[in-house]
């Protein structure tokens, strides 16, 4: 799968560094809770309220994100469309889609066998899904 092709990230001196995550979710309560849970794992989390903000955050980040977590259904620009824009520039981007419904772009995500987390999910399910997608070098310190 495309997202496994990215090289193992390291800091400039080869030391451990926290994973950099981009989280795009239009529901403010879900966004805040998910960001809190991910930060409790020691990961750096940048949040976006829709796909437009996510693409902007990706394009303006000083360092690349290790994983992009996208809600499929968001206003202005949905998660799959945001993924396509990011993926066009960075084909090895790791992604995790999430949604509370199986409609819209879910068929594309399923056909491309991209990682998907169904809502509602527990904090543990979110953390485990992220852990499965991050390179091992970002899981230990």
GROMACS elastic network, one bead per residue, 0.5 to 0.9 nm:
[ bonds ]
;  ai    aj funct       b0    kb
    1     4     6  0.58788   500
    1     5     6  0.75116   500
    1   112     6  0.83644   500
    1   113     6  0.76460   500
    1   114     6  0.77780   500
    2     5     6  0.57781   500
    2     6     6  0.82065   500
    2    91     6  0.70552   500
    2    92     6  0.58624   500
    2    93     6  0.77285   500
    2    94     6  0.78913   500
    2   114     6  0.87200   500
    3     6     6  0.64002   500
    3    91     6  0.76854   500
    3    92     6  0.50509   500
    3    93     6  0.54432   500
    3    95     6  0.68796   500
    3   114     6  0.83845   500
    3   133     6  0.84966   500
    4     7     6  0.83033   500
    4    92     6  0.70602   500
    4    93     6  0.83386   500
    4    94     6  0.70090   500
    4   133     6  0.81536   500
    4   135     6  0.87482   500
    5    91     6  0.86486   500
    5    92     6  0.55605   500
    5    93     6  0.83463   500
    5    94     6  0.87004   500
    6     9     6  0.83823   500
    6    66     6  0.89121   500
    6    91     6  0.85101   500
    6    93     6  0.67654   500
    6    94     6  0.75851   500
    6   135     6  0.89500   500
    7    92     6  0.84456   500
    7   135     6  0.85603   500
    8   135     6  0.61602   500
    8   136     6  0.81239   500
    8   137     6  0.68958   500
    8   138     6  0.85813   500
    9    14     6  0.89404   500
    9    17     6  0.87380   500
    9    19     6  0.88195   500
    9    66     6  0.77493   500
    9   135     6  0.76721   500
    9   137     6  0.72946   500
    9   138     6  0.76743   500
   10    13     6  0.76925   500
   10    14     6  0.53110   500
   10    15     6  0.66095   500
   10    16     6  0.66427   500
   10    17     6  0.69192   500
   10   137     6  0.76344   500
   10   138     6  0.82600   500
   11    14     6  0.50401   500
   11    15     6  0.56759   500
   11    16     6  0.65968   500
   11    17     6  0.61177   500
   12    15     6  0.75661   500
   13    16     6  0.88751   500
   14    17     6  0.87925   500
   15   141     6  0.87892   500
   16   137     6  0.71505   500
   16   138     6  0.68306   500
   16   139     6  0.89799   500
   16   140     6  0.76106   500
   16   141     6  0.58683   500
   17    20     6  0.88934   500
   17    43     6  0.89269   500
   17   137     6  0.86122   500
   17   138     6  0.66485   500
   17   141     6  0.77394   500
   18    42     6  0.63522   500
   18    43     6  0.51433   500
   18    44     6  0.64495   500
   18   138     6  0.61486   500
   18   139     6  0.80855   500
   18   141     6  0.84821   500
   19    42     6  0.79065   500
   19    43     6  0.50096   500
   19    44     6  0.60638   500
   19    45     6  0.83977   500
   19    65     6  0.76842   500
   19    66     6  0.60790   500
   19    67     6  0.79783   500
   19   134     6  0.77472   500
   19   138     6  0.57368   500
   19   139     6  0.80097   500
   20    43     6  0.61662   500
   20    45     6  0.61104   500
   20    46     6  0.78330   500
   20    63     6  0.84289   500
   20    64     6  0.75547   500
   20    66     6  0.52576   500
   20    67     6  0.68399   500
   20    68     6  0.88617   500
   21    38     6  0.85680   500
   21    43     6  0.70630   500
   21    44     6  0.60021   500
   21    46     6  0.62504   500
   21    47     6  0.85004   500
   21    65     6  0.55326   500
   21    66     6  0.59225   500
   21    67     6  0.50492   500
   21    68     6  0.58738   500
   21    69     6  0.73600   500
   22    44     6  0.85227   500
   22    45     6  0.58419   500
   22    47     6  0.59607   500
   22    48     6  0.75624   500
   22    54     6  0.72311   500
   22    57     6  0.79136   500
   22    58     6  0.77382   500
   22    65     6  0.64513   500
   22    66     6  0.81615   500
   22    67     6  0.63986   500
   22    69     6  0.60168   500
   22    70     6  0.81858   500
   23    31     6  0.74823   500
   23    34     6  0.82729   500
   23    35     6  0.73375   500
   23    45     6  0.68390   500
   23    46     6  0.61404   500
   23    48     6  0.61243   500
   23    49     6  0.85291   500
   23    54     6  0.75875   500
   23    67     6  0.85619   500
   23    68     6  0.60939   500
   23    70     6  0.61391   500
   23    71     6  0.83838   500
   24    31     6  0.73770   500
   24    46     6  0.85261   500
   24    47     6  0.58237   500
   24    49     6  0.56191   500
   24    50     6  0.57221   500
   24    51     6  0.65971   500
   24    53     6  0.78136   500
   24    54     6  0.59475   500
   24    68     6  0.78848   500
   24    69     6  0.61619   500
   24    71     6  0.61427   500
   24    74     6  0.86148   500
   24    79     6  0.76526   500
   25    28     6  0.72117   500
   25    30     6  0.71335   500
   25    31     6  0.53628   500
   25    47     6  0.77855   500
   25    48     6  0.64703   500
   25    49     6  0.52759   500
   25    50     6  0.60834   500
   25    51     6  0.83404   500
   25    69     6  0.83232   500
   25    70     6  0.64682   500
   25    71     6  0.52603   500
   25    72     6  0.85648   500
   25    73     6  0.85579   500
   25    74     6  0.70549   500
   25    79     6  0.86578   500
   25    98     6  0.89436   500
   26    29     6  0.88839   500
   26    30     6  0.80982   500
   26    31     6  0.70674   500
   26    48     6  0.77072   500
   26    50     6  0.55104   500
   26    51     6  0.88177   500
   26    71     6  0.75293   500
   26    73     6  0.81839   500
   26    74     6  0.56545   500
   26    75     6  0.73306   500
   27    30     6  0.54268   500
   27    31     6  0.60233   500
   27    32     6  0.86355   500
   27    49     6  0.75270   500
   27    74     6  0.86245   500
   28    32     6  0.60335   500
   28    33     6  0.85057   500
   28    49     6  0.74998   500
   29    32     6  0.52815   500
   29    33     6  0.61385   500
   29    34     6  0.84686   500
   30    33     6  0.52191   500
   30    34     6  0.58808   500
   30    35     6  0.83512   500
   31    34     6  0.52792   500
   31    35     6  0.60176   500
   31    36     6  0.85302   500
   31    47     6  0.73647   500
   31    48     6  0.82943   500
   31    49     6  0.78659   500
   32    35     6  0.51856   500
   32    36     6  0.61222   500
   32    37     6  0.86966   500
   32    47     6  0.84892   500
   33    36     6  0.50628   500
   33    37     6  0.62103   500
   33    38     6  0.86292   500
   33   123     6  0.85877   500
   34    37     6  0.51628   500
   34    38     6  0.61703   500
   34    39     6  0.85420   500
   34   123     6  0.73399   500
   34   126     6  0.78019   500
   35    38     6  0.51640   500
   35    39     6  0.60194   500
   35    40     6  0.85432   500
   35    44     6  0.89994   500
   35    45     6  0.62842   500
   35    46     6  0.80676   500
   35    47     6  0.73443   500
   36    39     6  0.51425   500
   36    40     6  0.61733   500
   36    41     6  0.89145   500
   36    45     6  0.86793   500
   37    40     6  0.51804   500
   37    41     6  0.68728   500
   37   123     6  0.64911   500
   37   124     6  0.87156   500
   37   126     6  0.83940   500
   37   127     6  0.75390   500
   38    41     6  0.53207   500
   38    42     6  0.71111   500
   38    43     6  0.60273   500
   38    44     6  0.78683   500
   38    45     6  0.71045   500
   38   123     6  0.86543   500
   38   126     6  0.82660   500
   38   127     6  0.67053   500
   38   130     6  0.87142   500
   39    42     6  0.51101   500
   39    44     6  0.61510   500
   39    45     6  0.64565   500
   40    43     6  0.72522   500
   41   127     6  0.80121   500
   46    54     6  0.89163   500
   46    57     6  0.78381   500
   47    53     6  0.84873   500
   47    54     6  0.76404   500
   47    57     6  0.84148   500
   48    51     6  0.73910   500
   48    52     6  0.82429   500
   48    53     6  0.52136   500
   48    54     6  0.52769   500
   48    55     6  0.89424   500
   48    57     6  0.75691   500
   49    52     6  0.82722   500
   49    53     6  0.63808   500
   49    54     6  0.75874   500
   49    74     6  0.79827   500
   49    75     6  0.86357   500
   50    53     6  0.54802   500
   50    54     6  0.63141   500
   50    55     6  0.89059   500
   50    70     6  0.86362   500
   50    71     6  0.82744   500
   50    73     6  0.87995   500
   50    74     6  0.55257   500
   50    75     6  0.61565   500
   50    76     6  0.66751   500
   50    77     6  0.63083   500
   50    78     6  0.69530   500
   50    79     6  0.76872   500
   50    82     6  0.87232   500
   51    55     6  0.61634   500
   51    56     6  0.84744   500
   51    70     6  0.78384   500
   51    71     6  0.85348   500
   51    74     6  0.68188   500
   51    75     6  0.76565   500
   51    76     6  0.68295   500
   51    78     6  0.53962   500
   51    79     6  0.56463   500
   51    80     6  0.84475   500
   51    81     6  0.74068   500
   51    82     6  0.50432   500
   51    83     6  0.82794   500
   52    55     6  0.53327   500
   52    56     6  0.62029   500
   52    57     6  0.85986   500
   52    75     6  0.88797   500
   52    76     6  0.65954   500
   52    77     6  0.56402   500
   52    78     6  0.82998   500
   52    82     6  0.69457   500
   53    57     6  0.59886   500
   53    58     6  0.85310   500
   53    77     6  0.88203   500
   54    57     6  0.50431   500
   54    58     6  0.61212   500
   54    59     6  0.85908   500
   54    68     6  0.86515   500
   54    70     6  0.84310   500
   54    79     6  0.87578   500
   54    82     6  0.70154   500
   54    86     6  0.89971   500
   55    58     6  0.50390   500
   55    59     6  0.61125   500
   55    60     6  0.85551   500
   55    82     6  0.60595   500
   55    83     6  0.81252   500
   55    85     6  0.71598   500
   55    86     6  0.64611   500
   56    59     6  0.51666   500
   56    60     6  0.60951   500
   56    61     6  0.84411   500
   57    60     6  0.52111   500
   57    61     6  0.57960   500
   58    61     6  0.54306   500
   58    62     6  0.89739   500
   58    63     6  0.89854   500
   58    64     6  0.73142   500
   58    65     6  0.73142   500
   58    68     6  0.89266   500
   58    86     6  0.73371   500
   59    62     6  0.87335   500
   59    64     6  0.88713   500
   59    86     6  0.81987   500
   60    63     6  0.87028   500
   61    64     6  0.63688   500
   61    65     6  0.78183   500
   64    67     6  0.89903   500
   65    68     6  0.69128   500
   65    93     6  0.81899   500
   65    94     6  0.86741   500
   66    93     6  0.74184   500
   66    94     6  0.66316   500
   66    95     6  0.88080   500
   66   134     6  0.70116   500
   66   135     6  0.84283   500
   67    93     6  0.69308   500
   67    95     6  0.55503   500
   67    96     6  0.74206   500
   67   130     6  0.79669   500
   67   133     6  0.75667   500
   67   134     6  0.70199   500
   68    83     6  0.83379   500
   68    93     6  0.75596   500
   68    94     6  0.62495   500
   68    96     6  0.62687   500
   68    97     6  0.83499   500
   69    79     6  0.86071   500
   69    94     6  0.86987   500
   69    95     6  0.57849   500
   69    97     6  0.58012   500
   69    98     6  0.74403   500
   69   130     6  0.85910   500
   70    73     6  0.87462   500
   70    78     6  0.83263   500
   70    79     6  0.50486   500
   70    80     6  0.76973   500
   70    82     6  0.82041   500
   70    83     6  0.78887   500
   70    95     6  0.74249   500
   70    96     6  0.62506   500
   70    98     6  0.61534   500
   70    99     6  0.85539   500
   71    74     6  0.66131   500
   71    78     6  0.73238   500
   71    79     6  0.53051   500
   71    80     6  0.83050   500
   71    96     6  0.85958   500
   71    97     6  0.57391   500
   71    99     6  0.55576   500
   71   100     6  0.87634   500
   72    78     6  0.55421   500
   72    80     6  0.59319   500
   72    81     6  0.86618   500
   72    97     6  0.62787   500
   72    98     6  0.60654   500
   72    99     6  0.55939   500
   72   100     6  0.87630   500
   72   101     6  0.89335   500
   72   104     6  0.80696   500
   72   105     6  0.68542   500
   72   106     6  0.73696   500
   73    77     6  0.82088   500
   73    78     6  0.50891   500
   73    79     6  0.62702   500
   73    80     6  0.83962   500
   73    98     6  0.87908   500
   73    99     6  0.69111   500
   73   100     6  0.87377   500
   73   101     6  0.86783   500
   73   103     6  0.89104   500
   73   104     6  0.77291   500
   73   105     6  0.81884   500
   74    77     6  0.61682   500
   74    79     6  0.67005   500
   75    78     6  0.63640   500
   77    80     6  0.83573   500
   77    81     6  0.63141   500
   77    82     6  0.64355   500
   78    81     6  0.54541   500
   78    82     6  0.62256   500
   78    83     6  0.86671   500
   78   105     6  0.85554   500
   79    82     6  0.50531   500
   79    83     6  0.60745   500
   79    84     6  0.86425   500
   79    97     6  0.73158   500
   79    98     6  0.87099   500
   79   105     6  0.84743   500
   80    84     6  0.62131   500
   80    85     6  0.87928   500
   80    97     6  0.80388   500
   80   105     6  0.64638   500
   80   106     6  0.84954   500
   80   108     6  0.82101   500
   80   109     6  0.76362   500
   81    84     6  0.50591   500
   81    85     6  0.64647   500
   81    86     6  0.87819   500
   81   105     6  0.87301   500
   82    85     6  0.52449   500
   82    86     6  0.62995   500
   82    87     6  0.84554   500
   83    86     6  0.51214   500
   83    87     6  0.57223   500
   83    88     6  0.83264   500
   83    93     6  0.87325   500
   83    95     6  0.77641   500
   84    87     6  0.50266   500
   84    88     6  0.59694   500
   84    89     6  0.88330   500
   85    88     6  0.52968   500
   85    89     6  0.69122   500
   85    90     6  0.87859   500
   86    89     6  0.55012   500
   86    90     6  0.59928   500
   86    91     6  0.78016   500
   86    93     6  0.76107   500
   87    92     6  0.71093   500
   87    93     6  0.61902   500
   88    91     6  0.59251   500
   90    93     6  0.57565   500
   91    94     6  0.88860   500
   94   133     6  0.71051   500
   94   134     6  0.80121   500
   95   114     6  0.74448   500
   95   115     6  0.68466   500
   95   116     6  0.88099   500
   95   133     6  0.79320   500
   96   114     6  0.72583   500
   96   115     6  0.50625   500
   96   116     6  0.57092   500
   96   117     6  0.72422   500
   96   129     6  0.79388   500
   96   130     6  0.75774   500
   96   133     6  0.79647   500
   97   106     6  0.89828   500
   97   109     6  0.79186   500
   97   114     6  0.75846   500
   97   115     6  0.61271   500
   97   117     6  0.61945   500
   97   118     6  0.85063   500
   98   115     6  0.85354   500
   98   116     6  0.54839   500
   98   118     6  0.56186   500
   98   119     6  0.66647   500
   99   102     6  0.73292   500
   99   106     6  0.83683   500
   99   116     6  0.79557   500
   99   117     6  0.68796   500
   99   118     6  0.54303   500
   99   119     6  0.54649   500
   99   120     6  0.82082   500
  100   117     6  0.88583   500
  100   118     6  0.58420   500
  100   120     6  0.64241   500
  101   104     6  0.86044   500
  101   106     6  0.82686   500
  101   118     6  0.76991   500
  101   119     6  0.76694   500
  102   105     6  0.82774   500
  102   106     6  0.57307   500
  102   107     6  0.79279   500
  102   118     6  0.86542   500
  103   106     6  0.55138   500
  103   107     6  0.72436   500
  104   107     6  0.70869   500
  104   108     6  0.85183   500
  105   108     6  0.53150   500
  105   109     6  0.65076   500
  105   110     6  0.87169   500
  106   109     6  0.50680   500
  106   110     6  0.60503   500
  106   111     6  0.85046   500
  106   116     6  0.88418   500
  107   110     6  0.50584   500
  107   111     6  0.59912   500
  107   112     6  0.85467   500
  108   111     6  0.50400   500
  108   112     6  0.60927   500
  108   113     6  0.83651   500
  108   114     6  0.86509   500
  109   112     6  0.52888   500
  109   113     6  0.60169   500
  109   114     6  0.52876   500
  109   115     6  0.76885   500
  109   116     6  0.76042   500
  110   114     6  0.63412   500
  110   115     6  0.83311   500
  110   116     6  0.81179   500
  111   114     6  0.78761   500
  113   116     6  0.85543   500
  115   129     6  0.84114   500
  115   133     6  0.84498   500
  116   129     6  0.86129   500
  117   120     6  0.86914   500
  117   121     6  0.74706   500
  117   125     6  0.82378   500
  117   126     6  0.75735   500
  117   129     6  0.74428   500
  118   121     6  0.64731   500
  119   122     6  0.85976   500
  121   124     6  0.81128   500
  121   125     6  0.60410   500
  121   126     6  0.67394   500
  122   125     6  0.51163   500
  122   126     6  0.64027   500
  122   127     6  0.87239   500
  123   126     6  0.51620   500
  123   127     6  0.62154   500
  123   128     6  0.85651   500
  124   127     6  0.51306   500
  124   128     6  0.60039   500
  124   129     6  0.84824   500
  125   128     6  0.51489   500
  125   129     6  0.60625   500
  125   130     6  0.86174   500
  126   129     6  0.51754   500
  126   130     6  0.62724   500
  126   131     6  0.86170   500
  127   130     6  0.51717   500
  127   131     6  0.60888   500
  127   132     6  0.86956   500
  128   132     6  0.62235   500
  128   133     6  0.88207   500
  129   132     6  0.52792   500
  129   133     6  0.66689   500
  130   133     6  0.52557   500
  130   134     6  0.62764   500
  131   134     6  0.53673   500
  131   135     6  0.81143   500
  131   136     6  0.84404   500
  131   138     6  0.89866   500
  131   139     6  0.72183   500
  132   135     6  0.80421   500
  132   136     6  0.88507   500
  133   136     6  0.89602   500
  134   137     6  0.82048   500
  134   138     6  0.66407   500
  134   139     6  0.73393   500
  135   138     6  0.57908   500
  135   139     6  0.71821   500
  136   139     6  0.52435   500
  136   140     6  0.71973   500
  137   140     6  0.63324   500
  137   141     6  0.83471   500
  138   141     6  0.76164   500
